[in-house]
């Protein structure tokens, strides 16, 4: 599809400019119709001067009405319409007086009296200024409604962005608590080298989260690279117990999704699969393109939804000394973020595969990055051994 070289500007983007354009077109049209009527009635060409005078008079009176109406818009309805009902007859009377006076001077030999000419032009000018006034109010009320709708949309968008930011920022304190607790343990055990390495990886990961806006979307490739950075930190805790596999379909790599969407899912798998088994577990991240839908599956080979941990895993609860501690994140966080970003146009489902373990399936509309859009850089460290 061809792209316009110049982006069109809405007609009412500049209200003042739009007013003068409508004034010019409207009164020019009225003058043209009046001139054609005069020619059709075999009026002399000099009568066109009368038409011009009448048009200039109407144009000038409409400017005065515009100043009055502008002050009335937004006031109490009784005041607005009361003053309008009084102003229009006065304006029409002045307009008709000028028209009748000019015609009376032009046709001095005519049998029609000034009063007859005034009454005749009063009805004509009342129609003209009445239509002008109705159009003026209609356009301004329409613009007022549009501005209110735009303001409402902006407020709703700000509320949505704030909700997304809140959900994203819930991740950092939770992740920081776990990681700093591990670093503290390493320091107590006097394992300074692993502690320094974990701090370096943590700083890289947090640097990325600070650069990336909470409401931003990233490509599948960027999200996977971020996951590997996060897994670098966790692998220092679990070592060989944490095994990962990435099965990323090439056609899904440019697909967009909310940033750090998958990190809580991987964290959930580590908490309830890797840490729960002495042998650890394998976490698999798979992406597929099914028609116009991006499918993402995060699965693990853990114990699945065992009775003692089912509610905890689905709600994002952890236990500390036998007491439940709500983290405020986990699967519920992902559900909220998807609802905020996609409404009903998404799928989020937790399943237990026949071969065992636990899996989360996410389906989103497949959307690509726009041309010229800058990618958010993901900090890179040494090879992690992720497959």
DOMI-358991 format. One record per residue (C-alpha): x, y, z; residue in three letters. Coordinates in steps of 0.001 Angstrom, whole numbers, padded with zeros to 6 digits, always signed. Example, Ala and Ser with C-alpha at 12.3 -4.5 7.8 and 13.67 -1.06 7.14 Angstrom:
<nodes>
+012300-004500+007800ALA;+013670-001060+007140SER;
</nodes>
This chain:
<nodes>
+000000+000000+000000UNK;+001345+003405-000996UNK;+002369+005712+001822UNK;+001562+009404+001646UNK;+004765+011502+001604UNK;+003058+014115+003791UNK;+001020+013217+006845UNK;-002475+014756+006519UNK;-003371+017376+009115UNK;-006924+017388+010554UNK;-009011+020305+009298UNK;-009762+021518+012836UNK;-006225+021018+014145UNK;-005916+024822+014056UNK;-009326+026157+015097UNK;-008574+029778+014226UNK;-007374+028895+010750UNK;-010360+026576+010193UNK;-012770+029375+011218UNK;-011383+031832+008657UNK;-011414+029187+005937UNK;-015052+028365+006618UNK;-015900+032082+006759UNK;-014279+032719+003407UNK;-015837+029712+001690UNK;-019268+030212+003230UNK;-019699+033897+002466UNK;-018106+033532-000973UNK;-020686+030850-001710UNK;-023504+033072-000468UNK;-022274+035938-002656UNK;-022021+033659-005685UNK;-025579+032388-005248UNK;-026911+035922-004809UNK;-025017+037141-007866UNK;-026297+034259-010007UNK;-029841+034996-008840UNK;-029425+038662-009818UNK;-028106+037747-013280UNK;-030907+035237-013774UNK;-033434+038022-013015UNK;-031858+040319-015657UNK;-030349+042702-013136UNK;-027752+045164-014387UNK;-024118+044332-013765UNK;-023940+047312-011415UNK;-026214+045357-009085UNK;-023243+043117-008342UNK;-021850+046009-006304UNK;-024959+045796-004125UNK;-024353+042062-003758UNK;-020763+042717-002726UNK;-021831+045310-000139UNK;-024408+042913+001283UNK;-021853+040107+001520UNK;-019285+042303+003263UNK;-021975+043483+005686UNK;-023022+039908+006507UNK;-019396+038830+006859UNK;-018706+041678+009318UNK;-021851+041049+011382UNK;-021009+037326+011596UNK;-017607+038223+013059UNK;-019338+040206+015810UNK;-021667+037252+016447UNK;-018658+034908+016582UNK;-017115+037016+019361UNK;-020396+036936+021310UNK;-021016+033213+020779UNK;-017444+032344+021750UNK;-018040+033916+025136UNK;-021335+032048+025547UNK;-020059+028550+024775UNK;-019411+026714+028003UNK;-021729+028898+030057UNK;-025010+027819+031602UNK;-027495+026716+028893UNK;-030076+029307+029996UNK;-027551+032126+029613UNK;-026161+030779+026325UNK;-029469+030344+024542UNK;-031068+033394+026145UNK;-028386+035769+024900UNK;-028276+033982+021537UNK;-032029+034435+021028UNK;-031609+038143+021746UNK;-028435+038649+019690UNK;-029639+037044+016452UNK;-032702+039307+015884UNK;-030597+042401+016586UNK;-027942+041207+014104UNK;-030592+040326+011502UNK;-032258+043725+011965UNK;-028941+045526+011421UNK;-028186+043393+008363UNK;-031639+043965+006881UNK;-031392+047721+007559UNK;-028131+047992+005595UNK;-029463+045858+002724UNK;-032719+047810+002523UNK;-030949+051164+002750UNK;-028501+050317-000067UNK;-031294+049009-002325UNK;-033464+052030-001521UNK;-030645+054345-002625UNK;-029927+052230-005707UNK;-033586+052195-006769UNK;-034697+055677-005850UNK;-037427+055569-008487UNK;-038918+052346-007132UNK;-042422+052366-005650UNK;-041340+050087-002771UNK;-040968+051910+000526UNK;-037997+051490+002861UNK;-040206+049599+005327UNK;-041224+047088+002634UNK;-037619+046570+001600UNK;-036588+046142+005255UNK;-039233+043470+005899UNK;-038376+041655+002687UNK;-034664+041511+003473UNK;-035306+040713+007146UNK;-036597+037220+006285UNK;-033752+036589+003817UNK;-031059+037765+006228UNK;-032680+035894+009142UNK;-032341+032660+007160UNK;-028721+033414+006328UNK;-027561+034431+009815UNK;-029731+031764+011476UNK;-028044+029053+009394UNK;-024633+030602+010130UNK;-025331+030626+013892UNK;-026605+027047+013897UNK;-023525+025888+012006UNK;-021215+027821+014346UNK;-022707+026216+017454UNK;-022860+022757+015854UNK;-019167+022816+014890UNK;-018053+024135+018271UNK;-020133+021656+020244UNK;-018772+018869+018049UNK;-015205+020019+018718UNK;-015957+020248+022457UNK;-017229+016664+022500UNK;-014191+015521+020514UNK;-011836+017238+022952UNK;-013592+015603+025895UNK;-013349+012204+024210UNK;-009663+012759+023471UNK;-009066+013774+027073UNK;-010918+010683+028303UNK;-008840+008462+026010UNK;-005652+010103+027267UNK;-006694+009520+030866UNK;-007583+005895+030145UNK;-004255+005426+028366UNK;-002393+006962+031308UNK;-004258+004666+033693UNK;-003379+001654+031547UNK;+000270+002688+031358UNK;+000358+003191+035125UNK;-001172-000249+035643UNK;+001393-001832+033319UNK;+004200+000009+035083UNK;+002944-001169+038467UNK;+002797-004771+037299UNK;+006280-004583+035771UNK;+007838-002920+038805UNK;+006461-005674+041031UNK;+009055-007970+039490UNK;+012166-006111+040577UNK;+011743-006214+044391UNK;+010803-009891+044252UNK;+013751-010827+042065UNK;+016110-008608+044050UNK;+015109-010282+047303UNK;+015930-013756+045998UNK;+019184-012745+044337UNK;+020512-010612+047179UNK;+019670-013404+049590UNK;+021813-015759+047483UNK;+024663-013244+047320UNK;+024468-012806+051079UNK;+024749-016569+051513UNK;+027805-016683+049244UNK;+029431-013877+051215UNK;+028770-015669+054517UNK;+030374-018785+053040UNK;+033314-016572+051967UNK;+032793-017437+048313UNK;+033692-013966+047128UNK;+034358-014824+043474UNK;+030894-016324+042826UNK;+029349-013464+044800UNK;+031132-010881+042616UNK;+030083-012728+039462UNK;+026476-012802+040596UNK;+026586-009089+041437UNK;+027931-008321+037936UNK;+025140-010299+036321UNK;+022569-008697+038589UNK;+023752-005195+037686UNK;+023552-006037+033963UNK;+020038-007383+034339UNK;+018832-004392+036367UNK;+020477-002001+033911UNK;+018351-003508+031180UNK;+015154-003201+033228UNK;+015887+000475+033908UNK;+016574+001310+030253UNK;+013480-000550+029108UNK;+010191+001253+029710UNK;+007636-000685+031778UNK;+005055-000480+028973UNK;+007542-001240+026189UNK;+007355-004224+023914UNK;+010404-006194+022813UNK;+011056-008830+020199UNK;+011169-012517+020974UNK;+014937-012429+020416UNK;+015376-009656+022988UNK;+013161-011438+025504UNK;+015139-014669+025081UNK;+018445-012834+025554UNK;+017075-011267+028730UNK;+015983-014680+029990UNK;+019475-016043+029403UNK;+020871-013121+031398UNK;+018489-013940+034243UNK;+019340-017652+034036UNK;+023039-016786+034330UNK;+022277-015487+037805UNK;+020118-018437+038841UNK;+022551-020990+037432UNK;+025167-019778+039906UNK;+022797-020916+042664UNK;+021624-024215+041203UNK;+024548-025107+038916UNK;+023856-028414+037101UNK;+020424-028744+038648UNK;+019178-025958+036373UNK;+019040-027095+032747UNK;+017490-025018+029976UNK;+016462-025512+026360UNK;+015419-022786+023936UNK;+013412-023882+020879UNK;+012804-020578+019122UNK;+011278-020769+015634UNK;+013148-018323+013335UNK;+009925-016810+011987UNK;+008869-015811+015507UNK;+012045-013890+016329UNK;+010782-010439+015189UNK;+007464-010901+017022UNK;+006616-008410+019764UNK;+005571-009099+023347UNK;+005587-007115+026624UNK;+009078-006851+028070UNK;+010023-009259+030865UNK;+006814-011203+030301UNK;+008473-014610+030509UNK;+010861-013960+033405UNK;+008243-014640+036124UNK;+007310-017896+034368UNK;+010914-019075+034386UNK;+011281-017931+037979UNK;+008134-019892+038830UNK;+009592-022992+037187UNK;+012847-022626+039116UNK;+011003-022223+042390UNK;+008622-025173+042026UNK;+010538-027523+039733UNK;+014289-027015+040028UNK;+014472-026246+043752UNK;+011934-028934+044699UNK;+013935-031838+043286UNK;+017416-032966+044233UNK;+018176-033736+040612UNK;+016828-030389+039510UNK;+014718-029967+036376UNK;+014860-028845+032773UNK;+013081-025690+031664UNK;+012085-025418+028011UNK;+011025-022223+026243UNK;+009346-022821+022875UNK;+007910-020349+020381UNK;+005774-021098+017320UNK;+003988-019056+014687UNK;+000497-020441+014061UNK;-001156-018363+011384UNK;-001233-014826+012781UNK;-000765-016017+016370UNK;+002458-016176+018353UNK;+002447-019162+020697UNK;+004896-019296+023593UNK;+005225-022324+025867UNK;+007294-022354+029062UNK;+007464-025872+030495UNK;+009479-027765+033081UNK;+010104-031357+034147UNK;+009222-030733+037771UNK;+006615-032457+039943UNK;+003759-030555+038294UNK;+000731-029393+040239UNK;+001067-031494+043326UNK;-001660-031031+045920UNK;+000639-029342+048445UNK;+001937-026792+045980UNK;-000853-026337+043442UNK;-002457-023262+044985UNK;+000947-021740+045730UNK;+002255-022161+042215UNK;-000863-020827+040548UNK;-001100-017821+042861UNK;+002577-016983+043240UNK;+002852-017843+046969UNK;+006022-018967+048664UNK;+006545-020461+052123UNK;+008962-019214+054751UNK;+009214-021412+057831UNK;+005871-023024+057056UNK;+004072-019668+056796UNK;+002705-018504+053435UNK;+004274-015307+052122UNK;+002579-013544+049203UNK;+005044-012294+046614UNK;+002443-010385+044639UNK;+003902-011706+041382UNK;+003901-014930+039425UNK;+001167-016202+037144UNK;-001409-013669+038334UNK;+000980-010877+037321UNK;+001262-012307+033810UNK;-002508-012610+033497UNK;-002973-008968+034501UNK;-000307-007701+032130UNK;-001772-009638+029200UNK;-005254-008375+029976UNK;-004000-004790+030106UNK;-002045-005120+026867UNK;-004352-007281+024718UNK;-007783-007329+026334UNK;-009610-010476+025233UNK;-007327-011034+022250UNK;-004956-013461+023956UNK;-004765-016891+025572UNK;-003137-017799+028870UNK;-003404-021388+030065UNK;-001618-023629+032559UNK;-001480-027345+031759UNK;+000094-030581+032967UNK;+001589-032385+029943UNK;+000960-036166+029708UNK;+004679-036804+030191UNK;+004561-034886+033474UNK;+005798-031530+034678UNK;+004083-028200+034247UNK;+003604-025860+031294UNK;+002216-022397+030611UNK;+000841-021612+027158UNK;+000576-018014+025951UNK;-000902-016989+022610UNK;-000689-013396+021351UNK;-001403-011591+018075UNK;+001794-011726+016015UNK;+003071-008197+015472UNK;+006414-007133+014048UNK;+008627-004180+014846UNK;+008015-001155+012679UNK;+010628+000037+010224UNK;+013121+002370+011835UNK;+012194+001332+015363UNK;+015260+001014+017562UNK;+015864-002215+019394UNK;+016465-002075+023122UNK;+019993-003374+023738UNK;+020326-006361+026015UNK;+023545-006526+028060UNK;+025661-009523+027122UNK;+028050-011457+029317UNK;+030204-014470+028745UNK;+028696-017666+027384UNK;+026307-019219+029851UNK;+025959-022708+028556UNK;+022255-022276+027838UNK;+021155-024489+025042UNK;
</nodes>
